[in-house]
Amino acid sequence: MLIEEYSLRLQVDNANANNSEILFNSIKIWLEKKSDEGYTILHYAAFRGNIGIIKKLYEYNVDAMVSNIRGVTPFHMAAQGDSPNSLVYLKEKFKVNIQEVDNQNTNALQWASYNGAENSFFYLVSFDMSLNDQNSDGLTSLHLAILSENTKIVKKLIQRGADITIKDCKNRTAFDLSVEKHKLKIIEMLKESEGCQLCICHNPVKKTDRSNFNVYLFIFLHVVIEGVVFFILMPSIFNDKK
């Protein structure tokens, strides 16, 4: 918390300081410090989208791949905070690996999807990042977007070909998760995008069994009706022959 508060104060310092030496003296004592959870000043600056501080930290050659106790990097934080300007700077200047994952095997695109961070998402999805990567819980970006109920992100993932049949560690597809969490708008979106394929994918056995049952029922009723008609008409036919 202390580092976060100091980062916020530095935003004001950065905006008002005329002497770069003043800003350097303000920041340098915090370059290697971390909060109890392992956050650095770069984590918070990236989350807030404070390019002024990030540029200074770049000049001081700080480690942009530093992670907190959960393996979350400044790039992940920028995705969570919906700060595409931070993402751009970290990628272009710090040359960070945009595919990097945290301890739960969650990448920046998945974090943006989960947090409903649309600006970060649309920036990240423009790169060759897999839409179907799964984290430690088996959740894809689509699963995570459903949890945040962000229909724009869900729609974009579907349009770009995200696999809706992937199951998480609880054996849930995107459609299953939408039903479980009562995400009615997303349920309709998934149905519209897949149509009959979604129905077949979901319960092929029941659909096939019902179809066979109807056929067997028709045959049975046809045989019964023919039999009844035969036994009703047979006496009169027999009498006519006599």
Buried (B, 14 or more C-beta within 10 A) or exposed (E): EEBBEBBEEBBEBBEEBEEEEEBEEBBEEBBEEBBEEBBBBBBBBBBBBBBBBBEBBBEEEBBBBBBBEEBBBBBBBBBBBBBBBBBEBBBEEBEBEBEBBBEEBBBBBBBBBBBBBBBBBBBBBEEEBEBBBBBEEBBBBBBBBBBBBBBEBBBBBBEEEBEBEBBBEEEBBBBBBBBEBEBEEBBEBBBEBBEEEBEEEBEEEEEEEEEEEEEEEEEEEEEEEEEEEEEEEEEEEEEEEE
